[in-house]
Amino acid sequence: MAAKGKIKSKDVTPDGYAYLTKRLVVSKAQAAGKTAAAKAMSTMGYVITVRNGWVIRENQNGTIQKMTPIGVE
C-alpha cells in the first residue's frame, strides 16, 4: 500500500491540505470565460456582452453593434 504524501504546493495549510486563493479562483474564472466566449463566437458567429455601460453584440467579422444602455428602461 502506497503512503499518501503531502501536497507539494505553496497554498497548503500546516496539516497538508491544499486551499484555493482568491487570486487563483479569479484567474481560472477569467480563463474559462475567455474560452467560453471563443467557443460561442465560433458556434453562433456573435457574442452578447457588456462594455462601457452598454449591452453590445460583437460579430465574428469584428463589427460591434450597441444594443441598449444598461440601467435605462
TORKOL-4160 file (C-alpha; in steps of 0.2 Angstrom, whole numbers, padded with zeros to 4 digits, m for minus):
73
<pt num="1" X="0000" Y="0000" Z="0000"/>
<pt num="2" X="0007" Y="0017" Z="m0005"/>
<pt num="3" X="0009" Y="0030" Z="0008"/>
<pt num="4" X="m0001" Y="0046" Z="0005"/>
<pt num="5" X="0011" Y="0060" Z="0003"/>
<pt num="6" X="0008" Y="0078" Z="0007"/>
<pt num="7" X="0004" Y="0090" Z="m0007"/>
<pt num="8" X="0018" Y="0100" Z="m0014"/>
<pt num="9" X="0011" Y="0117" Z="m0016"/>
<pt num="10" X="0014" Y="0134" Z="m0008"/>
<pt num="11" X="m0005" Y="0135" Z="m0004"/>
<pt num="12" X="m0007" Y="0122" Z="0009"/>
<pt num="13" X="m0012" Y="0123" Z="0027"/>
<pt num="14" X="0000" Y="0117" Z="0041"/>
<pt num="15" X="m0008" Y="0100" Z="0041"/>
<pt num="16" X="m0005" Y="0097" Z="0022"/>
<pt num="17" X="m0022" Y="0102" Z="0015"/>
<pt num="18" X="m0022" Y="0112" Z="m0001"/>
<pt num="19" X="m0033" Y="0128" Z="m0002"/>
<pt num="20" X="m0039" Y="0140" Z="m0016"/>
<pt num="21" X="m0034" Y="0158" Z="m0015"/>
<pt num="22" X="m0045" Y="0172" Z="m0022"/>
<pt num="23" X="m0031" Y="0176" Z="m0035"/>
<pt num="24" X="m0032" Y="0158" Z="m0042"/>
<pt num="25" X="m0051" Y="0157" Z="m0042"/>
<pt num="26" X="m0051" Y="0174" Z="m0052"/>
<pt num="27" X="m0038" Y="0168" Z="m0064"/>
<pt num="28" X="m0047" Y="0152" Z="m0068"/>
<pt num="29" X="m0064" Y="0160" Z="m0070"/>
<pt num="30" X="m0057" Y="0173" Z="m0082"/>
<pt num="31" X="m0048" Y="0160" Z="m0092"/>
<pt num="32" X="m0064" Y="0150" Z="m0093"/>
<pt num="33" X="m0074" Y="0165" Z="m0098"/>
<pt num="34" X="m0062" Y="0168" Z="m0112"/>
<pt num="35" X="m0063" Y="0150" Z="m0118"/>
<pt num="36" X="m0082" Y="0150" Z="m0117"/>
<pt num="37" X="m0083" Y="0167" Z="m0127"/>
<pt num="38" X="m0072" Y="0160" Z="m0141"/>
<pt num="39" X="m0082" Y="0144" Z="m0142"/>
<pt num="40" X="m0098" Y="0154" Z="m0143"/>
<pt num="41" X="m0091" Y="0165" Z="m0156"/>
<pt num="42" X="m0086" Y="0151" Z="m0167"/>
<pt num="43" X="m0103" Y="0142" Z="m0165"/>
<pt num="44" X="m0115" Y="0157" Z="m0166"/>
<pt num="45" X="m0105" Y="0170" Z="m0175"/>
<pt num="46" X="m0108" Y="0183" Z="m0162"/>
<pt num="47" X="m0106" Y="0186" Z="m0143"/>
<pt num="48" X="m0118" Y="0197" Z="m0132"/>
<pt num="49" X="m0108" Y="0206" Z="m0119"/>
<pt num="50" X="m0107" Y="0222" Z="m0109"/>
<pt num="51" X="m0094" Y="0236" Z="m0112"/>
<pt num="52" X="m0094" Y="0254" Z="m0105"/>
<pt num="53" X="m0112" Y="0253" Z="m0099"/>
<pt num="54" X="m0119" Y="0246" Z="m0115"/>
<pt num="55" X="m0125" Y="0229" Z="m0120"/>
<pt num="56" X="m0116" Y="0225" Z="m0136"/>
<pt num="57" X="m0116" Y="0212" Z="m0149"/>
<pt num="58" X="m0098" Y="0208" Z="m0156"/>
<pt num="59" X="m0099" Y="0199" Z="m0173"/>
<pt num="60" X="m0087" Y="0187" Z="m0179"/>
<pt num="61" X="m0081" Y="0199" Z="m0193"/>
<pt num="62" X="m0076" Y="0212" Z="m0179"/>
<pt num="63" X="m0090" Y="0224" Z="m0180"/>
<pt num="64" X="m0099" Y="0229" Z="m0164"/>
<pt num="65" X="m0117" Y="0234" Z="m0163"/>
<pt num="66" X="m0123" Y="0244" Z="m0147"/>
<pt num="67" X="m0140" Y="0236" Z="m0142"/>
<pt num="68" X="m0146" Y="0245" Z="m0126"/>
<pt num="69" X="m0138" Y="0256" Z="m0112"/>
<pt num="70" X="m0138" Y="0247" Z="m0095"/>
<pt num="71" X="m0150" Y="0255" Z="m0082"/>
<pt num="72" X="m0161" Y="0263" Z="m0095"/>
<pt num="73" X="m0179" Y="0257" Z="m0096"/>
